Amino acid sequence: MSGAAPDGADAFVGKWLAAEPWHRLLLLFEPPDRRAPRRLLETLGFELRQAALAASDPRVSAAKLGWWAQEWQALAAGAPRHPLTRALAAIAPFPAAAEPGGLAWLQAAAALGQGHDDATPAQRLARWQAFALAQAEAGTPWLPAPRATDARAHGLALLAESLPGLAAPAAAGHLVLPLSVLAAQGLVRADLRASPPRPALAAALAGFAGELSGQIPPLLAGSGGYRHGQLLLARRLLAAVAARPATAWQGARMPPGPGAVLALWWSRRRDRRA
């Protein structure tokens, strides 16, 4: 499993890495024995997030997540159908007792799509951190148990990674920024759909990025491994969003840069010494 994943899973892994290419760098620093399950579980997490958030019709999202619930039950029964779940089963048998953890992951994914009335950044972040915690618990048959703060770090990183490119979901009517973040700039929900966007939206996005960035240091101190690296990259991303919010709103994303490689190398070296 260090090379190609069986049964067509590589196509889904490739789709995930095309959408979130910074994980290619993170996977380079992942221990070889964990790399295959890591990329499969991260890809599955991407599929669940897409199912919850990409569809404009909540009924479509519910149908997709309902299918995944059936697939998780099939995995627990020893008869998975999807390439990703078949590849996971090939790495290690899935204990039927772990089925509730997978279903909780799906419920947390569904909650991501229910954030249309989030009043505060804390409410928005709590949804992402609940999803990250559920992912960590669902993945324990294949990966070691995470550190206590890893799920919080992962959820914050996921929320940070979602910030570039908010223009399209905002135009579709999604509440892409919490209401209090909008109110701080004198904006209301309807302003999200303005075309061209009001300049105050860039200020709102920059303020939100700055608020999230301020929560990173204590999580970096307590996290490790893959999530520590992901949070390091998220900190760089948030700094770029805060510096150039108007272009980030439209989808521009700065590459991590050579300094990120060094930061990830030091992070893994620290883990090996711990």
Secondary structure, 3 states (H helix, E strand, C coil): CCCCCCCCHHHHHHHHHHHCCHHHHHHHCCCHHHHHHHHHHHHHHHHHHHHHHCCCCHHHHHHHHHHHHHHHHHHHCCCCCCHHHHHHHHHCCCCHHHHHHHHHHHHHHHHHCCCCCCCCHHHHHHHHHHHHHHHHHHCCCCCCCCCCCHHHHHHHHHHHHCCCCCHHHHHCCCCCCCHHHHHCCCCCHHHHHCCCCCHHHHHHHHHHHHHHHCCHHHHHHHCCHHHHHHHHHHHHHHHHHHHCHHHHHHCCCCCCCHHHHHHHHHHHHHHHHC
